[in-house]
Amino acid sequence: MKSEISALSVRGFHVHYGHDKIIDGVDLLDIQSGKLTVITGSNGAGKSTLLRAMSGLTRAKGTVEWNGCDLLMIGAHARSKLIGFMPQSITASKGLTVLESVIIASQTLTSAISTVKHEELALSTLERVGILNLAMKKLSSLSGGQRQLASLAQSLVRKPKILLLDEPTSALDLRYQMEVMALLKSVTLSGCIVILVLHDLILASNWADHLFFLHGGHIVGAGHPKEVLTSSLLEQIYGVKTSIARTAEGTEHLVIHKLPIDITPKEGKNGNGQI
């Protein structure tokens, strides 16, 4: 039985920090469950700010419409039951194990089920993420990548309708990057809307169904990665030359050409190259 498709649209989004415009009139339209949506862009483009604003954690002007409801107009508690947000990093509470942290995350969703049921849900989620072996480890003892996976488990155990993830693969090795992306793809097929911020354009090109390119607080490209990741756009934003290579299997890969870096010593105050 197929999951019912739901959709989310962000309209007229503005986020200011003082007089600085971080997000300036952004629209993300018709983001559907069943498809993996990625937001990418250069450092300082506003990606993390946009994700936090969509979750209601940062004040913004605009709407986040889901199934006819503006999620920014409902209470924080009701919104937290619908939206799961995974930040780039989590604070490790001293003494708390991975299992305990996931149980606590499960309990924030409902208190109507028993403690045993919460523990069962937490254990099955840890197994799904592939870190059941870390269940009794202290969060404070984990590596950055392990802590990232624990944070993902905390988000998934609550079974949100919308899952927002900020750089969920940044600290992971190649194997876990692939496993997490495959897991998130399966989550979308269960009916959840999944939106993640990625810096890695290779991951984005291989896994995203829909890609939004954020630059200077504006969306400068939107569509399938094959449409959005063009050499001209990447050169405009990153200042690098790129080309698209195709494997024998038909998979497309982004090739970044070597930068023409000038290693000649710069002249200092005495004009002889000494600094």
N, C-alpha and C positions, 0 to 999 in steps of 0.2 A: 504494500500500500504506500503510495507516494505521499510525502508530507505536503501540506498546503503551502503554497508559495506566499510569502509576505514581502512587503517592500517598505523601504525607508527613504525619505527625501529630506535633505538639508537645504534650506532656502534662505537667501539673504543674510548669511552669517557674517557678523562683524565682531572682532575681539580687539579691544584696546588695552594697552598697559600705559596709563597716563596719557600722554599725547601721541604715543607710538601706536600705529595701526599694525597689528600682527596678522590678523585675518580681515580681509577687506572685500566683503560682498561675495563670499563663496557659496556656490550652489553644488550640491552633490545629489543628483536626481535619480530616482528609480533604482536604488540599490536593493537587489533581490536576494532572498534566501536561495540556496542552491548554487550560488556563484560566489567565488572568493574575490573580495574587493580589496585592492591595495592602494594606499596613498603613499606616494614617494616624492622626492625632491631634495634639493641641496640642504646643507646645514643652515639653520636659521630661517627656513622657509615658512615655518609655522605649523609643521605637521603634528607635533606633540600637543601644541596648544589647541589645535583644531579638534583633536581626539578628546582631550580633556573637556573642552567646551561642549562637545556633543554628548558627553556623559553627564553634564551638569556640574562638573567639578570646578570649572572656570566660567565666570560670568560672560555672557555673550548676548548679542542682539540677533534675532532671527528665529527660525523654527526648526525643530527636528520632528518631522511627521512620520508616525508609524501607525499603519492601519487606521487612519483618520484621527489620530490623537497626537497633539503636540506634547512631546515628552518633557519639554522644559517647563510646561505649565502645570505639571502634576507634582505632588509632594516628593521629597527626596526618598522617603522610604518606599513608596510605590514605584518610583523610577529605578531604585536599586534592585528591585525584584525582576525588572525587565532587562536592565543593562548590566552586563558584566564588563568591568574595565580592568585591564592588566597593564600596569605602568612598566616603565623600562627596568626598574629595580624595586625590590621590596625591602623593608626594614625587618631584619631578623630579630624577633623578640627572644631575649635570653631565656633559655630553658625550654622553649617550645619546640616540639618535634614536628617533622613534616606532616605526619598523620594528624596530630592535634590541630595544626593550622588548617588543614583541609576540613576536619570535622567542624571547627568553629565557622568556617566559611559556609558549610552546609546548614548549620544551625541558624545563620542569619536569614536564610530563605524561609524557613518554617520551624515552628516548635511543636507542630502537630504530630510528628513521628517520634519514635523512641530513640534513645541514645544509641542503642544497638543498631538501629536502622541507619542513623547518621554515620556510624562507624563503617557499616557495610558499604554505603554510598562512597565514603571517602576512600576505602580500600579499592573498590572497583574503579574509581577515577584514577587513582595512582597507578593501577595496573594498565589502564587505558593510555596514560601518558608515558608509561614505560619506566616508572621510577618506584615501583612497589618495594624494591630493595632498599630504598631510602626512607621508608616509612618511620622508622624509629630513630633516624638521625636528627640531631639538633639542627634547626635552620641556620644557626650561627656558625655551624661547622661546614656548611656546604660551599662548594665553589660557586662562582658567578653563574655558570651555566646550569648547575643543579638547582640553584635558587630560582632561576628563571622557569625551570620546569615545574617546580613546586608552586610558583605563582600561577602558572597556567592551570594546574590541577585545582587550585583554589577558585579560579574563575569558572572552570568547567563543571565543578561539582554542583554549582547553583543552577545549572541548566537554564541560562539566560535566553531570552528571545533575541537579544542583540549582543554580540561579543565584540568589544573594541580592544585591540592589542597594540601596544606601543613597542615596536622592535622586539618581538617575541623570540627571534633567533639570533640576536646580536652576539650573545656569549656562548653559542652552541657550536660544537664541531660539525663537520659535514654530515655525518650520519644522523645526528639528532636534528639538524636543520631539515633534512629530507623527511624524517619521521614526523616532526611537528607540522610541516606544511601538509603532509598527507593526512594527518589527524584533523587539522583545521578544515581541509577540503571535505572530509567525511562529516564534520560538524555542520557544515553548510547544507549538506544533503539531508540532514535530519530536520531541516526547517529553520535553523538559526541563521540570522544575518551576521556574517563575519566580516569585519573591516580591520585591517591591520596596516600599521605604518612599517615600511621597509626602506632601508638605505640600499640594500643589495639588489641591484637591477637585474642580475642574473636570476636570482630567486623570483623576483617579480615577473620577469618575462616567461619563466617556465611554469609558474603556478597561478598567476592571477587570471581571472576571467574578465575582470574590469579593473582598469588602472586610472587613477587620478594623479596628475602631475601638478604639484603645488610649487609655486615660485613667487617669492615676494608677497606672500599673502593672497595670491590669486591662483585660480586653476588655469593652467596654460595648455593642458592637454587632457583629454578624457576618452576612454574607449578601450578596446582590446589592446594588449601590449604590442601586437604586430602593427597596430595603427599609431600608437602613441610614441613608442620608442624609436624615434627617427634620428638619423645622424645630425640633421640640422637642429632639432630641438635640444639634443644633448650637448652639442657644441655651444649653442646659445646659453645654456644654463651652467654647464660645468667648464666650458672653455677647453674641451678636449675633442680630438678627432676620433670618430668611431666608425665602424662598419658592421654590417650584419652578415654572419657566416651561417651556412646551412649544412648540417651533417647529412650523411647518406640516408639516415632515417627520416630526414625532413625537419628535424628540430632546429630552430633558429637560436643562434648564440650571438651575444654582443661582444665585439672585439674592440678593446680600447687601445689606441695607438700610443706609443711612447711620447711623453711630453718633451718638447724641445727645451729642456732645462738648461739655463746658462749657469755654468759652474765657475765662470771667471770671477776672481775676487773683486769685490766692489771697492771703489776708491774711498779711502777714509779721509779724515780731516787733513792729513799731510799729503794727500794726492798720490801716494805710492802703493796703494792697495792694502796698507796696514790699517787695522781697525783700532 
